């Protein structure tokens, strides 16, 4: 389905404008005619991409969906509930809710209306809403979508909190070393040059490094930036190979697999719990997992399920999830509680990812401190050698 902007005339001569979803321009005109309107202009709406900062924060989306679920459960008509969601949000999310409300008022389903906002609402959220519209209850589906968004936001917040101090340490340490090498050392070099005496090897090396950075720092920075851009482009073109390599690393790999398992397990659990077919749930989980290597394993698991294998057996055969999650999935499938145990496995893997990440940070912090301390010690030793080597 494609979004089309239209301008049409009513029977009384008034002109109306809006947006509707249709397969093609003629189909959009036919929909307008069926509504008793006379199409004047119908054109494809420009595709909307996420802004500079990407998708709106998960917590803001979770709050909006939680309020929407409460209103729908209380019997408030969906159109009125969407207007309320529009009033309690701000920025780009408010405009998105406005467009969603317009589509719903034009006869679109809520899931299709959400899908028209590319990059705003995740596939998991849209899948849950679609399952709710098909029979499990829209209020329950909206509540599940809010819970999934809240869990995602909480996990992302914990990861950011764990990485905050090492990032701050790296930035402050780099700026301190730059200040020493680019400002303090050149002034000291000016004093030594006036004395005209031979300098120790360490001091000459330090002065040469400082002079090289001052002369060619911009060129070196530009080269590093160009290399970083080229590296990012190469990684984006070879995402599957890059993610597979990261997944095989001894310390980083288990963290990535745990994070991917948490996302996939939570997605599968909430979707299966709302009655979504296993093949559809695996498709959505594959696109929402965030790791191309794990996504390929989920795609292989989907193929096995399509051939008649059980979900737990298919996941186990492709090693798509962590061993703990696979064991819980097998137990859940045997006991008829697969969605609940997948969600439980996702929570356990999120805790495991946080624990492993904290371990990495625990190793990273002293490593950064020792690295910067080594640089400062070298600078201090080089300058002190120069001072002690001076002859009256």
C-alpha positions as YAML, in Angstrom:
chain: A
units: angstrom
residues:
- id: 1
  name: UNK
  ca: [0.00, 0.00, 0.00]
- id: 2
  name: UNK
  ca: [1.15, 3.52, -0.86]
- id: 3
  name: UNK
  ca: [0.09, 6.80, 0.69]
- id: 4
  name: UNK
  ca: [-1.58, 9.22, -1.75]
- id: 5
  name: UNK
  ca: [-2.40, 12.87, -1.24]
- id: 6
  name: UNK
  ca: [-5.66, 13.93, -2.76]
- id: 7
  name: UNK
  ca: [-7.80, 16.95, -3.43]
- id: 8
  name: UNK
  ca: [-11.48, 16.23, -4.14]
- id: 9
  name: UNK
  ca: [-14.79, 18.04, -4.39]
- id: 10
  name: UNK
  ca: [-17.90, 17.13, -2.44]
- id: 11
  name: UNK
  ca: [-21.40, 17.15, -3.88]
- id: 12
  name: UNK
  ca: [-22.05, 20.58, -2.34]
- id: 13
  name: UNK
  ca: [-18.99, 22.03, -4.11]
- id: 14
  name: UNK
  ca: [-16.69, 22.17, -1.10]
- id: 15
  name: UNK
  ca: [-13.08, 21.03, -1.55]
- id: 16
  name: UNK
  ca: [-11.48, 18.51, 0.77]
- id: 17
  name: UNK
  ca: [-7.85, 17.43, 1.05]
- id: 18
  name: UNK
  ca: [-6.24, 14.50, 2.80]
- id: 19
  name: UNK
  ca: [-4.16, 11.34, 2.59]
- id: 20
  name: UNK
  ca: [-5.27, 7.76, 1.97]
- id: 21
  name: UNK
  ca: [-3.60, 4.40, 1.40]
- id: 22
  name: UNK
  ca: [-4.11, 2.57, -1.89]
- id: 23
  name: UNK
  ca: [-2.28, 0.20, -4.23]
- id: 24
  name: UNK
  ca: [-2.15, 2.75, -7.06]
- id: 25
  name: UNK
  ca: [-3.38, 6.17, -8.15]
- id: 26
  name: UNK
  ca: [-6.48, 4.80, -9.96]
- id: 27
  name: UNK
  ca: [-7.34, 2.73, -6.90]
- id: 28
  name: UNK
  ca: [-7.09, 5.85, -4.74]
- id: 29
  name: UNK
  ca: [-9.41, 7.72, -7.13]
- id: 30
  name: UNK
  ca: [-11.84, 4.79, -7.00]
- id: 31
  name: UNK
  ca: [-11.86, 4.91, -3.20]
- id: 32
  name: UNK
  ca: [-12.66, 8.63, -3.31]
- id: 33
  name: UNK
  ca: [-15.48, 8.06, -5.79]
- id: 34
  name: UNK
  ca: [-16.90, 5.35, -3.56]
- id: 35
  name: UNK
  ca: [-17.01, 7.89, -0.75]
- id: 36
  name: UNK
  ca: [-19.09, 10.25, -2.89]
- id: 37
  name: UNK
  ca: [-16.19, 12.57, -3.71]
- id: 38
  name: UNK
  ca: [-15.03, 13.85, -7.09]
- id: 39
  name: UNK
  ca: [-11.22, 13.52, -7.40]
- id: 40
  name: UNK
  ca: [-9.44, 16.65, -8.58]
- id: 41
  name: UNK
  ca: [-5.82, 15.65, -7.96]
- id: 42
  name: UNK
  ca: [-4.29, 12.43, -6.67]
- id: 43
  name: UNK
  ca: [-0.53, 12.06, -6.25]
- id: 44
  name: UNK
  ca: [1.81, 9.82, -4.27]
- id: 45
  name: UNK
  ca: [2.76, 11.37, -0.96]
- id: 46
  name: UNK
  ca: [6.52, 11.88, -0.48]
- id: 47
  name: UNK
  ca: [8.10, 9.09, 1.53]
- id: 48
  name: UNK
  ca: [8.83, 10.04, 5.12]
- id: 49
  name: UNK
  ca: [12.12, 9.03, 6.59]
- id: 50
  name: UNK
  ca: [13.24, 9.28, 10.20]
- id: 51
  name: UNK
  ca: [14.69, 12.64, 11.07]
- id: 52
  name: UNK
  ca: [18.24, 13.42, 12.16]
- id: 53
  name: UNK
  ca: [17.76, 11.63, 15.46]
- id: 54
  name: UNK
  ca: [15.89, 8.64, 13.98]
- id: 55
  name: UNK
  ca: [12.81, 7.08, 15.50]
- id: 56
  name: UNK
  ca: [11.15, 8.88, 18.43]
- id: 57
  name: UNK
  ca: [12.27, 7.69, 21.87]
- id: 58
  name: UNK
  ca: [10.82, 4.34, 22.86]
- id: 59
  name: UNK
  ca: [9.65, 5.75, 26.21]
- id: 60
  name: UNK
  ca: [7.61, 8.47, 24.47]
- id: 61
  name: UNK
  ca: [6.05, 5.86, 22.20]
- id: 62
  name: UNK
  ca: [5.35, 3.58, 25.17]
- id: 63
  name: UNK
  ca: [3.60, 6.38, 27.06]
- id: 64
  name: UNK
  ca: [1.44, 7.18, 24.04]
- id: 65
  name: UNK
  ca: [0.46, 3.55, 23.50]
- id: 66
  name: UNK
  ca: [-0.23, 3.02, 27.20]
- id: 67
  name: UNK
  ca: [-2.63, 5.96, 27.21]
- id: 68
  name: UNK
  ca: [-4.21, 4.81, 23.96]
- id: 69
  name: UNK
  ca: [-4.76, 1.34, 25.42]
- id: 70
  name: UNK
  ca: [-6.42, 2.77, 28.52]
- id: 71
  name: UNK
  ca: [-8.79, 4.91, 26.47]
- id: 72
  name: UNK
  ca: [-9.74, 2.08, 24.12]
- id: 73
  name: UNK
  ca: [-10.29, -0.28, 27.05]
- id: 74
  name: UNK
  ca: [-12.56, 2.33, 28.66]
- id: 75
  name: UNK
  ca: [-14.76, 2.35, 25.54]
- id: 76
  name: UNK
  ca: [-13.56, 5.61, 24.01]
- id: 77
  name: UNK
  ca: [-13.89, 5.51, 20.18]
- id: 78
  name: UNK
  ca: [-10.56, 5.02, 18.45]
- id: 79
  name: UNK
  ca: [-10.74, 8.33, 16.59]
- id: 80
  name: UNK
  ca: [-11.21, 10.26, 19.84]
- id: 81
  name: UNK
  ca: [-8.46, 8.24, 21.53]
- id: 82
  name: UNK
  ca: [-6.06, 9.13, 18.71]
- id: 83
  name: UNK
  ca: [-6.88, 12.82, 19.11]
- id: 84
  name: UNK
  ca: [-6.01, 12.52, 22.80]
- id: 85
  name: UNK
  ca: [-2.72, 10.79, 21.95]
- id: 86
  name: UNK
  ca: [-1.98, 13.63, 19.55]
- id: 87
  name: UNK
  ca: [-2.55, 16.25, 22.27]
- id: 88
  name: UNK
  ca: [-0.30, 14.61, 24.85]
- id: 89
  name: UNK
  ca: [2.70, 14.19, 22.51]
- id: 90
  name: UNK
  ca: [5.01, 16.76, 20.98]
- id: 91
  name: UNK
  ca: [7.33, 17.29, 18.03]
- id: 92
  name: UNK
  ca: [7.54, 14.82, 15.17]
- id: 93
  name: UNK
  ca: [5.59, 12.19, 17.13]
- id: 94
  name: UNK
  ca: [2.62, 14.54, 17.42]
- id: 95
  name: UNK
  ca: [2.59, 15.08, 13.66]
- id: 96
  name: UNK
  ca: [2.80, 11.33, 13.15]
- id: 97
  name: UNK
  ca: [-0.25, 10.76, 15.38]
- id: 98
  name: UNK
  ca: [-2.11, 13.43, 13.41]
- id: 99
  name: UNK
  ca: [-1.47, 11.62, 10.15]
- id: 100
  name: UNK
  ca: [-2.39, 8.27, 11.74]
- id: 101
  name: UNK
  ca: [-5.67, 9.75, 12.95]
- id: 102
  name: UNK
  ca: [-6.43, 11.12, 9.48]
- id: 103
  name: UNK
  ca: [-5.92, 7.70, 7.92]
- id: 104
  name: UNK
  ca: [-8.14, 6.02, 10.50]
- id: 105
  name: UNK
  ca: [-10.90, 8.56, 9.92]
- id: 106
  name: UNK
  ca: [-10.65, 7.83, 6.20]
- id: 107
  name: UNK
  ca: [-11.35, 4.15, 6.83]
- id: 108
  name: UNK
  ca: [-7.86, 2.68, 7.23]
- id: 109
  name: UNK
  ca: [-7.14, 0.17, 9.97]
- id: 110
  name: UNK
  ca: [-4.94, 1.33, 12.82]
- id: 111
  name: UNK
  ca: [-2.17, -1.11, 11.86]
- id: 112
  name: UNK
  ca: [-2.14, 0.15, 8.25]
- id: 113
  name: UNK
  ca: [-2.20, 3.74, 9.47]
- id: 114
  name: UNK
  ca: [0.80, 3.10, 11.72]
- id: 115
  name: UNK
  ca: [2.60, 1.35, 8.88]
- id: 116
  name: UNK
  ca: [2.24, 4.49, 6.75]
- id: 117
  name: UNK
  ca: [4.62, 6.31, 9.10]
- id: 118
  name: UNK
  ca: [7.84, 4.76, 7.89]
- id: 119
  name: UNK
  ca: [10.58, 4.71, 10.51]
- id: 120
  name: UNK
  ca: [8.33, 5.88, 13.38]
- id: 121
  name: UNK
  ca: [6.58, 2.72, 14.56]
- id: 122
  name: UNK
  ca: [8.46, -0.58, 14.65]
- id: 123
  name: UNK
  ca: [7.34, -3.73, 12.86]
- id: 124
  name: UNK
  ca: [6.75, -5.36, 16.24]
- id: 125
  name: UNK
  ca: [4.34, -2.61, 17.28]
- id: 126
  name: UNK
  ca: [2.49, -2.77, 13.97]
- id: 127
  name: UNK
  ca: [2.30, -6.56, 14.15]
- id: 128
  name: UNK
  ca: [0.83, -6.46, 17.65]
- id: 129
  name: UNK
  ca: [-1.79, -3.90, 16.64]
- id: 130
  name: UNK
  ca: [-2.71, -5.93, 13.57]
- id: 131
  name: UNK
  ca: [-3.12, -9.04, 15.74]
- id: 132
  name: UNK
  ca: [-5.35, -7.07, 18.09]
- id: 133
  name: UNK
  ca: [-7.55, -5.89, 15.24]
- id: 134
  name: UNK
  ca: [-7.90, -9.46, 14.02]
- id: 135
  name: UNK
  ca: [-9.50, -10.75, 17.19]
- id: 136
  name: UNK
  ca: [-7.39, -10.76, 20.35]
- id: 137
  name: UNK
  ca: [-8.59, -7.30, 21.37]
- id: 138
  name: UNK
  ca: [-7.16, -3.93, 20.37]
- id: 139
  name: UNK
  ca: [-6.81, -2.66, 23.94]
- id: 140
  name: UNK
  ca: [-4.82, -5.75, 24.95]
- id: 141
  name: UNK
  ca: [-2.62, -5.47, 21.85]
- id: 142
  name: UNK
  ca: [-1.93, -1.78, 22.51]
- id: 143
  name: UNK
  ca: [-1.04, -2.61, 26.10]
- id: 144
  name: UNK
  ca: [1.34, -5.33, 24.89]
- id: 145
  name: UNK
  ca: [2.92, -2.88, 22.45]
- id: 146
  name: UNK
  ca: [3.45, -0.39, 25.28]
- id: 147
  name: UNK
  ca: [5.04, -3.09, 27.46]
- id: 148
  name: UNK
  ca: [7.37, -4.13, 24.64]
- id: 149
  name: UNK
  ca: [8.42, -0.53, 24.05]
- id: 150
  name: UNK
  ca: [9.02, -0.01, 27.76]
- id: 151
  name: UNK
  ca: [11.18, -3.14, 27.97]
- id: 152
  name: UNK
  ca: [13.19, -2.01, 24.95]
- id: 153
  name: UNK
  ca: [13.68, 1.47, 26.43]
- id: 154
  name: UNK
  ca: [14.75, 0.05, 29.79]
- id: 155
  name: UNK
  ca: [17.30, -2.24, 28.17]
- id: 156
  name: UNK
  ca: [18.72, 0.57, 26.02]
- id: 157
  name: UNK
  ca: [18.89, 2.85, 29.07]
- id: 158
  name: UNK
  ca: [20.87, 0.28, 31.05]
- id: 159
  name: UNK
  ca: [23.34, -0.18, 28.21]
- id: 160
  name: UNK
  ca: [23.83, 3.58, 27.89]
- id: 161
  name: UNK
  ca: [24.30, 3.92, 31.65]
- id: 162
  name: UNK
  ca: [26.95, 1.18, 31.65]
- id: 163
  name: UNK
  ca: [28.88, 2.86, 28.82]
- id: 164
  name: UNK
  ca: [28.54, 6.45, 30.07]
- id: 165
  name: UNK
  ca: [31.57, 6.49, 32.40]
- id: 166
  name: UNK
  ca: [34.04, 4.83, 29.99]
- id: 167
  name: UNK
  ca: [32.97, 7.23, 27.23]
- id: 168
  name: UNK
  ca: [33.41, 10.22, 29.56]
- id: 169
  name: UNK
  ca: [36.79, 8.89, 30.68]
- id: 170
  name: UNK
  ca: [37.91, 8.46, 27.06]
- id: 171
  name: UNK
  ca: [36.82, 11.98, 26.07]
- id: 172
  name: UNK
  ca: [38.35, 13.70, 29.11]
- id: 173
  name: UNK
  ca: [41.55, 11.69, 28.82]
- id: 174
  name: UNK
  ca: [41.94, 12.47, 25.12]
- id: 175
  name: UNK
  ca: [41.39, 16.19, 25.69]
- id: 176
  name: UNK
  ca: [43.89, 16.19, 28.56]
- id: 177
  name: UNK
  ca: [46.56, 14.47, 26.51]
- id: 178
  name: UNK
  ca: [45.89, 16.83, 23.59]
- id: 179
  name: UNK
  ca: [46.29, 19.83, 25.92]
- id: 180
  name: UNK
  ca: [49.61, 18.50, 27.21]
- id: 181
  name: UNK
  ca: [51.03, 17.58, 23.80]
- id: 182
  name: UNK
  ca: [49.76, 20.56, 21.79]
- id: 183
  name: UNK
  ca: [50.04, 23.38, 24.35]
- id: 184
  name: UNK
  ca: [52.30, 22.59, 27.28]
- id: 185
  name: UNK
  ca: [55.03, 20.64, 25.46]
- id: 186
  name: UNK
  ca: [55.57, 23.31, 22.73]
- id: 187
  name: UNK
  ca: [56.07, 25.99, 25.40]
- id: 188
  name: UNK
  ca: [58.56, 23.77, 27.19]
- id: 189
  name: UNK
  ca: [60.30, 23.13, 23.85]
- id: 190
  name: UNK
  ca: [60.70, 26.88, 23.32]
- id: 191
  name: UNK
  ca: [62.50, 27.16, 26.66]
- id: 192
  name: UNK
  ca: [64.82, 24.24, 25.84]
- id: 193
  name: UNK
  ca: [65.67, 25.57, 22.38]
- id: 194
  name: UNK
  ca: [66.96, 28.80, 23.90]
- id: 195
  name: UNK
  ca: [69.50, 26.88, 25.97]
- id: 196
  name: UNK
  ca: [71.03, 25.19, 22.93]
- id: 197
  name: UNK
  ca: [71.96, 21.97, 24.74]
- id: 198
  name: UNK
  ca: [71.62, 18.35, 23.60]
- id: 199
  name: UNK
  ca: [68.40, 16.69, 24.76]
- id: 200
  name: UNK
  ca: [67.75, 13.10, 25.82]
- id: 201
  name: UNK
  ca: [66.27, 10.70, 23.28]
- id: 202
  name: UNK
  ca: [62.87, 10.55, 25.01]
- id: 203
  name: UNK
  ca: [62.61, 14.33, 25.02]
- id: 204
  name: UNK
  ca: [63.53, 14.60, 21.34]
- id: 205
  name: UNK
  ca: [60.92, 11.96, 20.51]
- id: 206
  name: UNK
  ca: [58.27, 13.81, 22.50]
- id: 207
  name: UNK
  ca: [59.08, 17.12, 20.84]
- id: 208
  name: UNK
  ca: [59.01, 15.50, 17.40]
- id: 209
  name: UNK
  ca: [55.59, 13.96, 18.09]
- id: 210
  name: UNK
  ca: [54.26, 17.27, 19.36]
- id: 211
  name: UNK
  ca: [55.60, 19.17, 16.37]
- id: 212
  name: UNK
  ca: [54.21, 16.58, 13.95]
- id: 213
  name: UNK
  ca: [50.76, 16.76, 15.50]
- id: 214
  name: UNK
  ca: [50.76, 20.56, 15.35]
- id: 215
  name: UNK
  ca: [51.87, 20.58, 11.71]
- id: 216
  name: UNK
  ca: [49.86, 17.68, 10.34]
- id: 217
  name: UNK
  ca: [47.09, 17.29, 12.90]
- id: 218
  name: UNK
  ca: [44.38, 18.55, 10.55]
- id: 219
  name: UNK
  ca: [45.57, 16.32, 7.72]
- id: 220
  name: UNK
  ca: [45.74, 13.32, 10.06]
- id: 221
  name: UNK
  ca: [42.27, 14.11, 11.43]
- id: 222
  name: UNK
  ca: [40.85, 14.39, 7.92]
- id: 223
  name: UNK
  ca: [42.46, 11.07, 6.96]
- id: 224
  name: UNK
  ca: [41.05, 9.37, 10.05]
- id: 225
  name: UNK
  ca: [37.60, 10.81, 9.34]
- id: 226
  name: UNK
  ca: [37.75, 9.65, 5.72]
- id: 227
  name: UNK
  ca: [38.87, 6.21, 6.89]
- id: 228
  name: UNK
  ca: [36.02, 6.08, 9.40]
- id: 229
  name: UNK
  ca: [33.46, 7.02, 6.73]
- id: 230
  name: UNK
  ca: [34.87, 4.41, 4.36]
- id: 231
  name: UNK
  ca: [34.81, 1.84, 7.16]
- id: 232
  name: UNK
  ca: [31.20, 2.61, 8.00]
- id: 233
  name: UNK
  ca: [30.22, 2.30, 4.35]
- id: 234
  name: UNK
  ca: [32.06, -1.00, 4.03]
- id: 235
  name: UNK
  ca: [30.40, -2.33, 7.18]
- id: 236
  name: UNK
  ca: [26.97, -1.25, 5.92]
- id: 237
  name: UNK
  ca: [27.61, -3.13, 2.67]
- id: 238
  name: UNK
  ca: [28.87, -6.23, 4.49]
- id: 239
  name: UNK
  ca: [26.63, -6.16, 7.54]
- id: 240
  name: UNK
  ca: [26.07, -9.91, 7.68]
- id: 241
  name: UNK
  ca: [29.79, -10.74, 7.56]
- id: 242
  name: UNK
  ca: [30.63, -7.99, 10.06]
- id: 243
  name: UNK
  ca: [27.94, -9.08, 12.51]
- id: 244
  name: UNK
  ca: [28.95, -12.73, 12.14]
- id: 245
  name: UNK
  ca: [32.56, -11.78, 12.94]
- id: 246
  name: UNK
  ca: [31.48, -9.80, 16.00]
- id: 247
  name: UNK
  ca: [29.30, -12.69, 17.12]
- id: 248
  name: UNK
  ca: [32.35, -14.96, 17.14]
- id: 249
  name: UNK
  ca: [34.51, -12.74, 19.35]
- id: 250
  name: UNK
  ca: [35.15, -14.14, 22.85]
- id: 251
  name: UNK
  ca: [33.86, -11.22, 24.96]
- id: 252
  name: UNK
  ca: [31.78, -9.08, 22.59]
- id: 253
  name: UNK
  ca: [30.06, -12.03, 20.89]
- id: 254
  name: UNK
  ca: [28.19, -13.34, 23.97]
- id: 255
  name: UNK
  ca: [26.94, -9.82, 24.76]
- id: 256
  name: UNK
  ca: [25.63, -9.31, 21.22]
- id: 257
  name: UNK
  ca: [24.00, -12.75, 21.20]
- id: 258
  name: UNK
  ca: [22.35, -12.08, 24.56]
- id: 259
  name: UNK
  ca: [21.01, -8.71, 23.38]
- id: 260
  name: UNK
  ca: [19.74, -10.23, 20.12]
- id: 261
  name: UNK
  ca: [18.15, -13.12, 22.03]
- id: 262
  name: UNK
  ca: [16.39, -10.69, 24.36]
- id: 263
  name: UNK
  ca: [14.95, -8.76, 21.40]
- id: 264
  name: UNK
  ca: [13.96, -11.84, 19.43]
- id: 265
  name: UNK
  ca: [12.53, -13.69, 22.43]
- id: 266
  name: UNK
  ca: [10.46, -10.73, 23.57]
- id: 267
  name: UNK
  ca: [9.20, -10.12, 20.03]
- id: 268
  name: UNK
  ca: [8.26, -13.75, 19.47]
- id: 269
  name: UNK
  ca: [6.67, -14.02, 22.91]
- id: 270
  name: UNK
  ca: [4.40, -11.01, 22.64]
- id: 271
  name: UNK
  ca: [3.41, -11.78, 19.05]
- id: 272
  name: UNK
  ca: [2.66, -15.44, 19.67]
- id: 273
  name: UNK
  ca: [0.77, -14.44, 22.81]
- id: 274
  name: UNK
  ca: [-1.59, -12.33, 20.70]
- id: 275
  name: UNK
  ca: [-2.26, -15.16, 18.27]
- id: 276
  name: UNK
  ca: [0.14, -14.12, 15.51]
- id: 277
  name: UNK
  ca: [1.14, -17.11, 13.33]
- id: 278
  name: UNK
  ca: [4.62, -18.45, 13.97]
- id: 279
  name: UNK
  ca: [5.84, -17.70, 10.43]
- id: 280
  name: UNK
  ca: [4.72, -14.07, 10.66]
- id: 281
  name: UNK
  ca: [6.19, -13.73, 14.16]
- id: 282
  name: UNK
  ca: [9.54, -15.08, 12.95]
- id: 283
  name: UNK
  ca: [9.52, -12.64, 10.02]
- id: 284
  name: UNK
  ca: [8.92, -9.69, 12.33]
- id: 285
  name: UNK
  ca: [11.49, -10.92, 14.87]
- id: 286
  name: UNK
  ca: [14.04, -11.28, 12.08]
- id: 287
  name: UNK
  ca: [13.59, -7.67, 11.05]
- id: 288
  name: UNK
  ca: [13.55, -6.34, 14.63]
- id: 289
  name: UNK
  ca: [16.46, -8.30, 16.09]
- id: 290
  name: UNK
  ca: [19.14, -5.73, 15.15]
- id: 291
  name: UNK
  ca: [21.85, -8.29, 14.29]
- id: 292
  name: UNK
  ca: [22.15, -9.48, 10.71]
- id: 293
  name: UNK
  ca: [23.84, -12.76, 11.63]
- id: 294
  name: UNK
  ca: [21.11, -13.68, 14.12]
- id: 295
  name: UNK
  ca: [18.50, -12.48, 11.61]
- id: 296
  name: UNK
  ca: [19.79, -15.00, 9.09]
- id: 297
  name: UNK
  ca: [19.52, -17.75, 11.68]
- id: 298
  name: UNK
  ca: [15.92, -16.72, 12.36]
- id: 299
  name: UNK
  ca: [15.24, -16.80, 8.62]
- id: 300
  name: UNK
  ca: [16.58, -20.37, 8.50]
- id: 301
  name: UNK
  ca: [14.39, -21.24, 11.48]
- id: 302
  name: UNK
  ca: [11.38, -19.81, 9.63]
- id: 303
  name: UNK
  ca: [12.14, -22.02, 6.65]
- id: 304
  name: UNK
  ca: [12.23, -25.07, 8.91]
- id: 305
  name: UNK
  ca: [8.92, -24.13, 10.52]
- id: 306
  name: UNK
  ca: [7.42, -23.70, 7.05]
- id: 307
  name: UNK
  ca: [8.55, -27.25, 6.28]
- id: 308
  name: UNK
  ca: [6.71, -28.57, 9.33]
- id: 309
  name: UNK
  ca: [9.25, -28.41, 12.16]
- id: 310
  name: UNK
  ca: [8.28, -27.18, 15.60]
- id: 311
  name: UNK
  ca: [9.29, -23.65, 16.55]
- id: 312
  name: UNK
  ca: [11.57, -24.68, 19.42]
- id: 313
  name: UNK
  ca: [13.25, -27.37, 17.30]
- id: 314
  name: UNK
  ca: [13.76, -24.91, 14.42]
- id: 315
  name: UNK
  ca: [15.32, -22.31, 16.71]
- id: 316
  name: UNK
  ca: [17.54, -24.95, 18.29]
- id: 317
  name: UNK
  ca: [18.64, -26.30, 14.92]
- id: 318
  name: UNK
  ca: [19.86, -22.89, 13.79]
- id: 319
  name: UNK
  ca: [21.23, -21.70, 17.17]
- id: 320
  name: UNK
  ca: [19.25, -18.50, 16.67]
- id: 321
  name: UNK
  ca: [18.84, -17.94, 20.43]
- id: 322
  name: UNK
  ca: [21.12, -18.51, 23.38]
- id: 323
  name: UNK
  ca: [21.25, -22.00, 24.98]
- id: 324
  name: UNK
  ca: [19.22, -20.87, 28.00]
- id: 325
  name: UNK
  ca: [16.50, -19.37, 25.80]
- id: 326
  name: UNK
  ca: [16.42, -22.49, 23.65]
- id: 327
  name: UNK
  ca: [15.91, -24.70, 26.71]
- id: 328
  name: UNK
  ca: [13.06, -22.51, 27.95]
- id: 329
  name: UNK
  ca: [11.51, -22.48, 24.47]
- id: 330
  name: UNK
  ca: [11.57, -26.28, 24.37]
- id: 331
  name: UNK
  ca: [9.96, -26.47, 27.80]
- id: 332
  name: UNK
  ca: [7.37, -23.88, 26.84]
- id: 333
  name: UNK
  ca: [6.44, -25.64, 23.62]
- id: 334
  name: UNK
  ca: [6.03, -28.93, 25.46]
- id: 335
  name: UNK
  ca: [3.89, -27.41, 28.21]
- id: 336
  name: UNK
  ca: [1.81, -25.08, 26.02]
- id: 337
  name: UNK
  ca: [3.34, -21.96, 27.60]
- id: 338
  name: UNK
  ca: [5.72, -21.01, 24.79]
- id: 339
  name: UNK
  ca: [4.89, -17.25, 24.66]
- id: 340
  name: UNK
  ca: [5.28, -16.81, 28.43]
- id: 341
  name: UNK
  ca: [8.57, -18.68, 28.61]
- id: 342
  name: UNK
  ca: [9.97, -16.83, 25.59]
- id: 343
  name: UNK
  ca: [9.24, -13.54, 27.33]
- id: 344
  name: UNK
  ca: [10.84, -14.93, 30.49]
- id: 345
  name: UNK
  ca: [13.88, -16.02, 28.48]
- id: 346
  name: UNK
  ca: [14.11, -12.53, 26.99]
- id: 347
  name: UNK
  ca: [14.15, -10.99, 30.48]
- id: 348
  name: UNK
  ca: [16.88, -13.41, 31.62]
- id: 349
  name: UNK
  ca: [19.00, -12.71, 28.55]
- id: 350
  name: UNK
  ca: [18.61, -8.96, 29.03]
- id: 351
  name: UNK
  ca: [19.96, -9.38, 32.57]
- id: 352
  name: UNK
  ca: [22.76, -11.59, 31.25]
- id: 353
  name: UNK
  ca: [23.66, -9.01, 28.60]
- id: 354
  name: UNK
  ca: [23.78, -6.29, 31.25]
- id: 355
  name: UNK
  ca: [25.98, -8.46, 33.50]
- id: 356
  name: UNK
  ca: [28.41, -9.25, 30.67]
- id: 357
  name: UNK
  ca: [28.47, -5.62, 29.58]
- id: 358
  name: UNK
  ca: [29.32, -4.50, 33.10]
- id: 359
  name: UNK
  ca: [32.15, -7.04, 33.10]
- id: 360
  name: UNK
  ca: [33.48, -5.59, 29.86]
- id: 361
  name: UNK
  ca: [33.21, -2.08, 31.28]
- id: 362
  name: UNK
  ca: [35.01, -3.23, 34.42]
- id: 363
  name: UNK
  ca: [37.90, -4.38, 32.23]
- id: 364
  name: UNK
  ca: [37.73, -1.32, 29.96]
- id: 365
  name: UNK
  ca: [37.90, 1.33, 32.68]
- id: 366
  name: UNK
  ca: [41.30, 0.33, 34.14]
- id: 367
  name: UNK
  ca: [42.58, -0.22, 30.60]
- id: 368
  name: UNK
  ca: [41.75, 3.37, 29.66]
- id: 369
  name: UNK
  ca: [43.19, 4.69, 32.92]
- id: 370
  name: UNK
  ca: [46.45, 2.76, 32.38]
- id: 371
  name: UNK
  ca: [46.68, 3.93, 28.75]
- id: 372
  name: UNK
  ca: [46.27, 7.61, 29.59]
- id: 373
  name: UNK
  ca: [48.49, 7.26, 32.67]
- id: 374
  name: UNK
  ca: [51.17, 5.73, 30.44]
- id: 375
  name: UNK
  ca: [51.02, 8.69, 28.06]
- id: 376
  name: UNK
  ca: [51.22, 11.21, 30.91]
- id: 377
  name: UNK
  ca: [54.07, 9.26, 32.54]
- id: 378
  name: UNK
  ca: [56.00, 9.27, 29.25]
- id: 379
  name: UNK
  ca: [55.54, 13.01, 28.86]
- id: 380
  name: UNK
  ca: [56.55, 13.69, 32.46]
- id: 381
  name: UNK
  ca: [59.60, 11.43, 32.20]
- id: 382
  name: UNK
  ca: [60.72, 13.02, 28.94]
- id: 383
  name: UNK
  ca: [60.43, 16.55, 30.36]
- id: 384
  name: UNK
  ca: [62.12, 15.63, 33.64]
- id: 385
  name: UNK
  ca: [65.02, 13.99, 31.78]
- id: 386
  name: UNK
  ca: [65.46, 17.19, 29.84]
- id: 387
  name: UNK
  ca: [65.50, 19.23, 33.05]
- id: 388
  name: UNK
  ca: [68.00, 16.93, 34.79]
- id: 389
  name: UNK
  ca: [70.26, 16.88, 31.75]
- id: 390
  name: UNK
  ca: [70.71, 20.65, 31.74]
- id: 391
  name: UNK
  ca: [74.22, 21.84, 32.58]
- id: 392
  name: UNK
  ca: [74.77, 25.18, 34.24]
...
